[in-house]
Amino acid sequence: MNVSCFIAVWLMVFSLASGARAATSPLNYTTSWIGNTFGFGDGKWMQQDIQAIRVAPDGTVYTNSPWDESGAEIAAYRNGDRIAVAGATHGWGAAGGDAIASNSTYLYAAMSIGNQGGGLVGADYPPNGYTWFGITRRTIANIAKGAFFTGGVGNSANATKNSFLIVATVPAGTDAGIRGLAANDSELFVSDASSNQIVVFDANTMRRNRAFNVTSPGRMALDIDGTLWVITGTFNGHPAIAHYSTTGALLGGVPILPIGTVPADIAVTPSGDLYIADNGVGQQILPFRKNAALTAVGTLKGVNHATAGTIEAGRFNSVTGIGFDQAGNLYVGQNGEGPRALNSASVGTGAVLQAFKGVTRSITWELDGLVFVDGASFDPGAPNTIYTGSKVFTMDWSKAPGKQWTYTAHTVDRFAFPDDPSIHIGRAVRGQPMVRRLNGNRPYLFTLDPYSHQLYVHRFDAAHGYTAIPSVMFAESYISGGFPANQPAYGEWMWRDINGDGHLDTSEFIGNPSTGSLIGNSFIWVDSLGNVWFGTPTSGIREMPLQGFDALGNPLYTYTSAKTYTMPAPFTRIGRVLYVPETDTMYISGFTQTIPYDAARWKEAGPYLARYDNWTRGPRVMTYLIALPWDTTANPVITPVGLATAGNYLFVAGLFTQKVYVYDARTGAHVGCMSPGANVGLTSGYVDVELGISATLRANGEYDVLLEDDARAKILMYQWKP
């Protein structure tokens, strides 16, 4: 693909080498992607989260989630393809939800409507200070079209006008989301956990028929005999299975669940057998044959992989929904976390939707939307392996763009390591990875939270396979929010897993309150030798040299061994640092007196980039200073957000421009740009994090650049051979 690059601001190069201001020429590169079944060139993407599914008799799978970055909260899939998106559940106060149901005429989906802090007014929105939780009704023939009913409200300006049923009006910030729905052609059953009731509505008029008391009701399923199976105790810590008549009479015959089962969803086969999804440590689906005793008939098991974390057919990672078509084929939705907890803003850690032949382990089709607010990094010791914060992908370069990746493993195990900081901080997303080979060529996974406030270090060993073991953590300051509860009360700190159990024990924290004000909101970088660099905003650069490893393989760092480098001219504020120890080269971006720091641009890398040679050994030399693309008056704004280097080139990600600017790392000369190709719809999302770009030079001379694309749950990849 030949793509010319147009820069909105002049490139200024001050260089000690000749020829630094070379002419820009088109770059020949290929656009590819990782982590999503669809690229968006065909107008499709797999949503990033699945909180609930409903399987229609014909095998159409309807999904629901509170949030998808590009608006596919409610979608329909069939035969391995996405066939529809409901729309009107994203923005302008609207959000998706946690439950979904259908009958022969209508689709019913939980959703909410707010008023964006009082900014939205009128009959379409709740009063200021309140949120509506309820149900949007759509036609099966066209789920983007609302099915109007008397008393329906909302969306007067689009095709879903007056098709929303208000179930609960609650103060803003209260989670009254509906966690269970079931429907037949005459009635709609709604789990209203906020009032400890199941409310029954007429499926056609949407008028309330009756209600009956159930403790914290969640997911539901209608049996073929017309009775109702319900997961109770959804939010009281005592989930269980209950059996009711549709008028609320409590019935017997409930299944006996294995100890430790955490029921997440419930489904009934066409023959009347009962299946229960277990989001506990078993990570399994439990079948019960329909007879007088509801006999258990084995499991579809989850976590006992040959190698921990390995992706295998019929083994699950946090099931959120199950269902059957009329032929008895099983469909399973997963999101890496399980159903959303009360008051949680989580969007899962990657969506997987699978169809199985019958109830065997044979997968008929699978759709993936695996990556959100997540960068990616090549493993320098395994050039066909790519890590994100919580996933591992294996590349086959012989395949077509977008088809080169295979989802190999997930690296988070919340049962083995419940203290893993990535589970508790940053919406359960490890974030921006840096894979380094250290300690005898062992892989170590270093990850930043989205805005570089903490650095997490994970190690691997043979016993835990692909599961990343919490090893070391750096925090720039006290972390609010309750985790870790035993952290030092002031200033920056480190933690190291001294006893090897992966728990953040009080005795394992090392505080450094004397430098709490020095470190500020630094950008944190880990070089190829495992040394940690803090580019402080105004106090220079601090290096935490790797001191070796303990007997468990945890990297050793100390505050006493830290080295501080003064702010180099001409910078007045540092945005990014990137140190290459093999050549003793430091790249710094940031602000100068020419373009001073603007707090509105807090996320950006800054308008200038410099290369310094002999950084640690001296005498230090600034080889060049270049002006990066920067125009805050443009639409969209032109500013850089991320830096990466490999081989002889520097790659700079634009925040809003959907461009990667390429420079010769030796001279600072600008050589061209890369932007999304037609196979990804000529578009990508904002690079919404501070380390959203990485690059590698493969043995065949090709540069591969990985870019965060949270708009459509994938990693964008450019393949360029100069």
SEKOLMAR-928343 format. One line per 5 residues: number of its first residue (from 1); for each residue x, y, z of C-alpha. Coordinates in steps of 0.25 Angstrom, whole numbers, plus 5000, padded with zeros to 4 digits. Example, Ala and Ser with C-alpha at 12.3 -4.5 7.8 and 13.67 -1.06 7.14 Angstrom:
SEKOLMAR-928343
1> 5049:4982:5031 | 5055:4996:5029
end
This chain:
SEKOLMAR-928343
1> 5000:5000:5000 | 5005:5014:4996 | 5001:5024:5006 | 5006:5039:5006 | 5008:5046:5019
6> 5004:5060:5020 | 5008:5068:5033 | 5001:5080:5038 | 5013:5086:5044 | 5027:5089:5039
11> 5037:5079:5043 | 5049:5086:5049 | 5062:5078:5051 | 5074:5083:5058 | 5085:5072:5056
16> 5099:5070:5057 | 5099:5060:5046 | 5097:5065:5031 | 5085:5061:5023 | 5076:5061:5035
21> 5065:5068:5027 | 5062:5057:5017 | 5051:5058:5007 | 5038:5050:5011 | 5034:5039:5002
26> 5022:5029:5002 | 5024:5017:5011 | 5021:5003:5006 | 5014:4996:5017 | 5003:4986:5020
31> 4992:4989:5031 | 4988:4977:5039 | 4982:4975:5053 | 4982:4965:5065 | 4971:4961:5075
36> 4958:4963:5068 | 4951:4954:5058 | 4947:4965:5049 | 4956:4977:5045 | 4945:4987:5042
41> 4948:4988:5027 | 4935:4980:5025 | 4928:4990:5035 | 4928:4979:5046 | 4936:4977:5059
46> 4934:4967:5071 | 4929:4975:5083 | 4939:4976:5095 | 4930:4970:5106 | 4919:4960:5107
51> 4910:4961:5120 | 4899:4952:5115 | 4894:4944:5103 | 4881:4939:5098 | 4881:4928:5088
56> 4869:4928:5078 | 4863:4915:5073 | 4870:4917:5059 | 4884:4919:5066 | 4884:4934:5066
61> 4892:4939:5078 | 4888:4952:5084 | 4898:4959:5093 | 4897:4970:5103 | 4907:4978:5111
66> 4907:4992:5118 | 4918:4998:5109 | 4925:4995:5095 | 4934:5006:5091 | 4928:5007:5077
71> 4914:5005:5081 | 4911:4990:5079 | 4906:4988:5093 | 4894:4980:5088 | 4897:4971:5075
76> 4893:4959:5068 | 4902:4948:5063 | 4899:4935:5054 | 4908:4925:5048 | 4921:4932:5052
81> 4917:4945:5046 | 4911:4958:5052 | 4898:4961:5046 | 4892:4973:5054 | 4895:4984:5064
86> 4883:4989:5072 | 4888:5004:5073 | 4883:5015:5082 | 4890:5009:5094 | 4903:5017:5094
91> 4904:5032:5098 | 4894:5043:5100 | 4891:5037:5114 | 4889:5023:5108 | 4896:5010:5112
96> 4894:4995:5110 | 4892:4985:5121 | 4894:4972:5127 | 4882:4963:5122 | 4875:4960:5110
101> 4863:4951:5105 | 4854:4949:5093 | 4842:4942:5088 | 4837:4940:5074 | 4834:4955:5072
106> 4842:4963:5081 | 4856:4965:5087 | 4857:4970:5101 | 4870:4976:5106 | 4874:4982:5119
111> 4879:4996:5118 | 4880:5010:5125 | 4877:5024:5122 | 4884:5036:5130 | 4885:5051:5127
116> 4900:5053:5127 | 4900:5061:5140 | 4888:5069:5137 | 4893:5073:5123 | 4881:5065:5116
121> 4867:5070:5119 | 4853:5067:5114 | 4844:5055:5114 | 4854:5046:5108 | 4863:5047:5121
126> 4861:5045:5136 | 4861:5057:5145 | 4874:5063:5149 | 4881:5054:5159 | 4874:5041:5155
131> 4876:5029:5145 | 4866:5020:5139 | 4869:5005:5138 | 4859:4997:5130 | 4857:4990:5117
136> 4858:4994:5102 | 4849:4986:5093 | 4853:4983:5079 | 4847:4975:5067 | 4853:4962:5064
141> 4852:4966:5049 | 4861:4978:5051 | 4867:4980:5065 | 4871:4994:5062 | 4856:4998:5061
146> 4849:5000:5074 | 4836:4993:5077 | 4827:5004:5082 | 4817:5002:5093 | 4808:5011:5101
151> 4816:5017:5113 | 4829:5014:5106 | 4839:5026:5107 | 4852:5030:5101 | 4860:5033:5088
156> 4849:5042:5082 | 4859:5046:5071 | 4863:5032:5066 | 4857:5019:5062 | 4855:5014:5076
161> 4846:5025:5080 | 4837:5021:5092 | 4842:5007:5093 | 4848:5007:5107 | 4841:5002:5119
166> 4845:5009:5132 | 4847:4998:5143 | 4854:5006:5154 | 4857:5021:5156 | 4869:5022:5165
171> 4879:5033:5170 | 4890:5035:5160 | 4902:5026:5163 | 4893:5015:5169 | 4894:5002:5161
176> 4880:4996:5159 | 4884:4989:5146 | 4875:4977:5143 | 4883:4964:5143 | 4872:4954:5138
181> 4862:4954:5127 | 4853:4942:5121 | 4841:4943:5112 | 4831:4935:5105 | 4821:4940:5095
186> 4811:4945:5106 | 4820:4949:5117 | 4833:4956:5121 | 4840:4952:5134 | 4850:4963:5140
191> 4859:4961:5151 | 4859:4974:5159 | 4870:4972:5169 | 4869:4986:5174 | 4855:4982:5180
196> 4857:4967:5182 | 4846:4964:5173 | 4843:4957:5160 | 4833:4966:5152 | 4825:4960:5141
201> 4820:4969:5129 | 4811:4966:5118 | 4821:4963:5106 | 4812:4970:5096 | 4806:4982:5104
206> 4818:4983:5114 | 4808:4986:5125 | 4811:4981:5139 | 4804:4968:5142 | 4809:4964:5155
211> 4822:4962:5164 | 4827:4952:5174 | 4838:4953:5185 | 4852:4947:5182 | 4865:4950:5189
216> 4874:4957:5180 | 4870:4951:5167 | 4879:4950:5155 | 4879:4941:5142 | 4867:4933:5139
221> 4862:4922:5129 | 4848:4917:5125 | 4847:4902:5126 | 4840:4894:5115 | 4829:4892:5125
226> 4827:4907:5127 | 4833:4908:5140 | 4844:4918:5144 | 4859:4915:5148 | 4865:4926:5155
231> 4879:4929:5161 | 4876:4936:5174 | 4886:4943:5184 | 4893:4950:5172 | 4898:4961:5181
236> 4897:4956:5195 | 4909:4946:5194 | 4900:4934:5195 | 4897:4930:5180 | 4888:4918:5178
241> 4878:4912:5169 | 4863:4913:5171 | 4851:4908:5164 | 4838:4915:5163 | 4825:4915:5156
246> 4822:4927:5147 | 4813:4932:5158 | 4823:4932:5169 | 4821:4918:5176 | 4834:4912:5181
251> 4836:4898:5175 | 4845:4887:5178 | 4855:4879:5170 | 4867:4888:5170 | 4880:4883:5166
256> 4891:4880:5177 | 4903:4888:5172 | 4918:4885:5175 | 4924:4892:5187 | 4930:4905:5182
261> 4921:4907:5170 | 4917:4921:5167 | 4906:4920:5157 | 4907:4931:5146 | 4896:4927:5136
266> 4885:4916:5134 | 4880:4910:5122 | 4870:4899:5118 | 4872:4890:5106 | 4861:4886:5096
271> 4859:4873:5103 | 4858:4880:5117 | 4872:4877:5123 | 4878:4888:5132 | 4891:4894:5130
276> 4898:4904:5139 | 4910:4912:5137 | 4920:4912:5148 | 4929:4925:5150 | 4936:4919:5162
281> 4949:4912:5162 | 4944:4901:5154 | 4941:4910:5142 | 4932:4899:5136 | 4918:4897:5131
286> 4910:4887:5139 | 4899:4878:5132 | 4887:4872:5140 | 4878:4862:5133 | 4863:4865:5134
291> 4858:4854:5143 | 4852:4854:5157 | 4866:4856:5164 | 4872:4865:5153 | 4884:4856:5152
296> 4897:4862:5150 | 4904:4857:5137 | 4918:4862:5137 | 4924:4875:5133 | 4930:4883:5122
301> 4942:4887:5130 | 4950:4900:5130 | 4963:4902:5136 | 4971:4889:5136 | 4980:4892:5124
306> 4992:4884:5120 | 4999:4897:5122 | 4993:4907:5131 | 4986:4918:5123 | 4986:4911:5110
311> 4974:4913:5101 | 4967:4900:5098 | 4954:4896:5092 | 4943:4894:5103 | 4951:4900:5114
316> 4946:4914:5119 | 4951:4927:5124 | 4939:4933:5132 | 4926:4929:5126 | 4915:4940:5126
321> 4905:4934:5117 | 4900:4920:5112 | 4889:4916:5103 | 4884:4905:5093 | 4877:4906:5079
326> 4866:4897:5075 | 4876:4886:5070 | 4882:4885:5084 | 4895:4892:5081 | 4902:4900:5092
331> 4906:4914:5091 | 4916:4921:5101 | 4919:4935:5104 | 4932:4939:5112 | 4938:4952:5116
336> 4950:4948:5125 | 4944:4953:5138 | 4930:4948:5139 | 4917:4955:5141 | 4918:4970:5145
341> 4918:4972:5160 | 4909:4982:5167 | 4914:4996:5165 | 4925:4991:5156 | 4929:4999:5144
346> 4937:4987:5138 | 4936:4984:5123 | 4942:4970:5124 | 4956:4967:5119 | 4952:4962:5105
351> 4940:4955:5099 | 4939:4941:5094 | 4926:4936:5087 | 4927:4921:5084 | 4917:4911:5077
356> 4919:4896:5080 | 4913:4884:5072 | 4903:4879:5082 | 4910:4879:5096 | 4923:4873:5091
361> 4936:4880:5091 | 4936:4882:5076 | 4935:4897:5073 | 4926:4901:5061 | 4930:4915:5061
366> 4937:4926:5070 | 4937:4941:5070 | 4947:4949:5078 | 4948:4963:5083 | 4960:4962:5092
371> 4967:4975:5094 | 4962:4988:5101 | 4971:5000:5106 | 4983:4990:5104 | 4996:4991:5097
376> 5004:4980:5091 | 5019:4976:5091 | 5027:4965:5084 | 5035:4955:5092 | 5049:4958:5088
381> 5052:4943:5091 | 5041:4938:5083 | 5039:4946:5071 | 5026:4940:5067 | 5020:4943:5081
386> 5012:4956:5085 | 5008:4959:5099 | 4997:4969:5102 | 4994:4972:5117 | 4986:4959:5119
391> 4987:4951:5106 | 4998:4943:5098 | 4996:4942:5083 | 5005:4934:5073 | 5007:4939:5059
396> 5007:4932:5046 | 5013:4942:5036 | 5009:4933:5024 | 4995:4937:5026 | 4987:4948:5021
401> 4986:4961:5029 | 4977:4960:5041 | 4978:4945:5040 | 4992:4944:5045 | 4989:4943:5060
406> 4984:4931:5069 | 4979:4934:5083 | 4989:4925:5090 | 4988:4928:5105 | 4982:4937:5116
411> 4992:4941:5127 | 4983:4945:5138 | 4978:4935:5148 | 4969:4942:5159 | 4968:4929:5167
416> 4983:4925:5168 | 4987:4940:5170 | 4975:4948:5175 | 4985:4959:5179 | 4989:4962:5165
421> 4989:4977:5164 | 4984:4977:5150 | 4971:4971:5155 | 4969:4982:5165 | 4974:4994:5158
426> 4971:5000:5145 | 4957:4993:5141 | 4964:4979:5142 | 4973:4983:5130 | 4988:4981:5132
431> 4990:4991:5121 | 5003:4994:5114 | 5013:4983:5113 | 5028:4982:5111 | 5033:4968:5110
436> 5048:4967:5114 | 5057:4954:5114 | 5065:4954:5127 | 5071:4945:5137 | 5076:4934:5127
441> 5066:4938:5116 | 5054:4936:5124 | 5042:4945:5120 | 5037:4956:5129 | 5024:4964:5127
446> 5025:4978:5131 | 5012:4986:5130 | 5008:5001:5132 | 4994:5005:5136 | 4988:5014:5125
451> 4994:5027:5130 | 5007:5022:5136 | 5005:5023:5151 | 5009:5009:5154 | 5018:4998:5148
456> 5015:4984:5150 | 5025:4973:5148 | 5021:4958:5146 | 5030:4946:5145 | 5027:4932:5139
461> 5031:4918:5143 | 5029:4904:5138 | 5019:4901:5149 | 5010:4912:5145 | 5011:4912:5130
466> 5006:4924:5124 | 5000:4929:5137 | 5008:4942:5140 | 5012:4942:5155 | 5012:4956:5162
471> 5026:4959:5165 | 5029:4974:5167 | 5021:4986:5167 | 5025:5001:5167 | 5015:5012:5171
476> 5018:5027:5169 | 5009:5031:5181 | 4999:5025:5190 | 4988:5018:5182 | 4974:5022:5186
481> 4962:5012:5185 | 4965:5002:5195 | 4976:4994:5188 | 4986:4990:5193 | 4980:4992:5207
486> 4994:4990:5214 | 5002:5000:5205 | 5010:5011:5211 | 5002:5022:5215 | 5010:5033:5208
491> 5019:5035:5196 | 5024:5025:5186 | 5027:5010:5189 | 5032:4997:5184 | 5026:4983:5186
496> 5034:4970:5184 | 5028:4956:5185 | 5038:4951:5196 | 5031:4938:5199 | 5027:4935:5185
501> 5012:4933:5188 | 5008:4945:5179 | 5001:4952:5191 | 5004:4967:5195 | 5008:4964:5209
506> 5010:4976:5218 | 5025:4971:5221 | 5028:4972:5206 | 5026:4987:5204 | 5037:4997:5203
511> 5034:5011:5205 | 5041:5023:5200 | 5034:5035:5205 | 5046:5045:5204 | 5044:5045:5189
516> 5029:5045:5188 | 5029:5059:5183 | 5041:5056:5173 | 5035:5045:5165 | 5022:5052:5161
521> 5014:5047:5150 | 5026:5041:5143 | 5026:5033:5130 | 5032:5019:5133 | 5040:5012:5124
526> 5048:4998:5125 | 5060:4996:5116 | 5064:4983:5110 | 5073:4980:5122 | 5062:4982:5132
531> 5066:4995:5137 | 5054:5004:5141 | 5054:5019:5137 | 5045:5030:5142 | 5044:5042:5133
536> 5039:5052:5144 | 5031:5064:5139 | 5041:5074:5145 | 5051:5067:5153 | 5060:5060:5143
541> 5061:5046:5140 | 5063:5035:5151 | 5068:5021:5148 | 5066:5009:5156 | 5077:4999:5152
546> 5073:4984:5152 | 5082:4979:5164 | 5080:4964:5160 | 5069:4954:5164 | 5065:4946:5177
551> 5064:4931:5178 | 5050:4931:5173 | 5053:4940:5160 | 5048:4953:5165 | 5056:4965:5160
556> 5063:4973:5171 | 5062:4988:5172 | 5066:4997:5183 | 5064:5012:5185 | 5078:5014:5190
561> 5084:5009:5177 | 5076:5019:5169 | 5083:5029:5160 | 5077:5043:5156 | 5080:5051:5144
566> 5077:5066:5143 | 5067:5071:5133 | 5075:5072:5120 | 5074:5085:5112 | 5065:5090:5105
571> 5054:5082:5112 | 5046:5089:5123 | 5036:5077:5125 | 5038:5063:5121 | 5027:5055:5114
576> 5034:5042:5110 | 5047:5035:5112 | 5052:5023:5104 | 5066:5018:5107 | 5074:5008:5098
581> 5085:5002:5107 | 5092:4995:5095 | 5096:5008:5089 | 5095:5017:5102 | 5085:5025:5095
586> 5073:5033:5102 | 5061:5038:5094 | 5053:5049:5102 | 5041:5056:5097 | 5034:5068:5104
591> 5032:5083:5105 | 5042:5094:5104 | 5041:5109:5106 | 5037:5110:5091 | 5025:5102:5093
596> 5022:5102:5109 | 5015:5091:5116 | 4999:5093:5115 | 4992:5085:5126 | 4981:5082:5115
601> 4991:5074:5108 | 4995:5065:5120 | 4994:5052:5113 | 5003:5056:5101 | 5017:5053:5099
606> 5021:5067:5096 | 5024:5075:5084 | 5039:5072:5083 | 5048:5060:5083 | 5063:5059:5085
611> 5073:5048:5084 | 5085:5048:5094 | 5097:5039:5092 | 5107:5034:5102 | 5095:5037:5112
616> 5102:5029:5124 | 5116:5028:5120 | 5118:5042:5115 | 5122:5052:5110 | 5107:5053:5107
621> 5104:5059:5093 | 5090:5063:5088 | 5090:5058:5074 | 5078:5065:5069 | 5065:5072:5074
626> 5053:5071:5065 | 5039:5077:5065 | 5028:5067:5066 | 5015:5069:5059 | 5008:5079:5068
631> 4996:5088:5065 | 4986:5089:5076 | 4977:5098:5067 | 4975:5088:5056 | 4962:5079:5056
636> 4966:5068:5060 | 4977:5073:5069 | 4990:5069:5064 | 4999:5064:5076 | 5008:5052:5078
641> 5005:5042:5090 | 5014:5030:5089 | 5029:5027:5085 | 5035:5014:5080 | 5048:5010:5074
646> 5054:4998:5067 | 5066:4996:5058 | 5069:5010:5051 | 5055:5016:5053 | 5046:5024:5062
651> 5031:5022:5062 | 5022:5033:5068 | 5008:5031:5070 | 4998:5042:5068 | 4987:5044:5079
656> 4976:5048:5070 | 4981:5047:5056 | 4981:5032:5053 | 4995:5033:5048 | 5009:5027:5052
661> 5020:5037:5048 | 5033:5030:5045 | 5047:5036:5047 | 5061:5032:5044 | 5066:5029:5058
666> 5081:5032:5054 | 5078:5046:5048 | 5064:5050:5053 | 5060:5052:5038 | 5045:5049:5036
671> 5043:5038:5026 | 5028:5037:5025 | 5015:5033:5032 | 5006:5020:5033 | 4991:5021:5035
676> 4980:5010:5035 | 4977:5003:5022 | 4964:4999:5015 | 4964:4986:5022 | 4962:4993:5035
681> 4952:5003:5030 | 4963:5014:5028 | 4961:5017:5043 | 4965:5014:5057 | 4962:5019:5071
686> 4970:5029:5078 | 4983:5024:5085 | 4977:5026:5098 | 4989:5022:5107 | 5003:5027:5110
691> 5010:5015:5104 | 5001:5011:5093 | 5011:5007:5083 | 5023:4997:5081 | 5031:4993:5070
696> 5041:4981:5066 | 5051:4978:5055 | 5049:4964:5050 | 5060:4956:5044 | 5055:4958:5030
701> 5057:4973:5031 | 5042:4976:5033 | 5038:4986:5044 | 5025:4982:5051 | 5018:4994:5059
706> 5007:4990:5069 | 4997:5001:5073 | 4986:5002:5083 | 4972:5002:5076 | 4962:5002:5087
711> 4951:5007:5078 | 4948:4993:5072 | 4955:4983:5082 | 4968:4980:5075 | 4983:4984:5073
716> 4986:4991:5060 | 4999:4986:5053 | 5007:4992:5042 | 5017:4983:5034 | 5027:4992:5027
721> 5040:4987:5020 | 5048:5000:5016
end
